[in-house]
Amino acid sequence: EAARPLGVDTSTLHKSIAALKDKASIRGYSPEHGMTHLVPPTHVAKGVSTYWNDEGKISGQWVKADLKQEAYNAMVKEAVAGFLEGLPEVPAPSGPKDYSTDVIPWVCIGDAHLGMLAHEAEVGQNFDLKIAERELCGAIDILFDEMPNCERCVINDLGDATHYQNLLGLTESGHHLDYDGRFHKMIRTYVRVMRFIVEKALTKAKHVDVIINQGNHSRTNDWWCAELLRAAYEHTGRVHVLPNTSVYIAYRMGNTFVMTHHSDKCKPAQLAHVMATDFAKDWGETSYRYIDVGHVHHRMATKEHPGVIIESFNNLAPMDKYAHDGGWRSRQSISVVLRSRTYGEIGRRLLPIDEIRDRIQVAIGQYVAKPKEAYSV
């Protein structure tokens, strides 16, 4: 009788009622199960313990609530915004006087996983905060020293710059991670690394555009890092941190169009449709189109979709034990892609981890992983 005046099928109405009951129970309300104490909208009911008397009636109830991830994220954003008010301005290095205007280098930083812990005996390489900072900053130093002066460059952090985003060392989905040190140590390292990258880029480019994609390991850190960089360098007029509240970030450079996405939310094959639909005007006005993704750690240039090339980029970090034992393998490297405003991609420099470590070892004699060897008789 209710479905008829609403003009819907009976099954649709039943599904709607069931969905409403599910949402209510998440908030702690399910009378048929004795749950009658609602938790606030910002929380979920994490546990309910009910006590029954001899007559079968409820004599007491204990409700444990947990803060929703969405509410936590909102509070992080609000706290960062408050902290940034009146923040001192950071001086920036001088930029180049002569530079190219057509080619914009894209420094594509695959998942850095700062804060990950790995042991050579288990996965073939040692990895911790010190190694991660040394190798990533070393790679950036090499790449920008080689790079010609340019009007602007793009720092393209493809997500998961940090290995975890909370004090428990968990991913968003609750997976336990092998992590190095305390949360505050990882944050300090992350801040140092990002400032090093930006200030190194400023020595070779008049303008530096910074893209920090949301990663599933690092989402809340990605938000506050973008805000901090914006506050620290915005006064220079040379550092431009793109908004990252959306998981899809679009960048137009003349006849060339690039969209970036970590790719934990949307699979690569679907990204072409997202780009063409969400940014139809830019799609229609450009000839060269690219979608850069991270997440998978291996380099993957999909077959060229109609009108767009989708590519994932390697990262410098080694495997953690979970990835190692699961059989995932990929080359460790970082890339600079040279993209012309007029002609799209015209070249690239791929810097492998072996070259980075060899050059670091020559300079300061640091640890270099030994290749794995089979037991021989």
Secondary structure by P-SEA (a helix, b strand, c coil): cccccccccaaaaaaaaaaaaaaaaaacccccccccccccccccccbbbbbbcccccccbbbbbbbbbaaaaaaaaaaaaaaaacccbbbbbccccccccccbbbbbccccccccbbbbcccccccccaaaaaaaaaaaaaaaaaaccccccccccccccccccccccccccccccccccccaaaaaaaaaaaaaaaaaaaaacccbbbbbbccccccaaaaaaaaaaaaaacccccccccccccccbbbbbcccbbbbbbccccccccaaaaaaaacaaaaaaaccbbbbbbccccccccccccccbbbbbbbbcccccaaaaaabbbbbbbbbbbbbbcccccccbbbbcaaaaaaaaaaacccccccccccccc
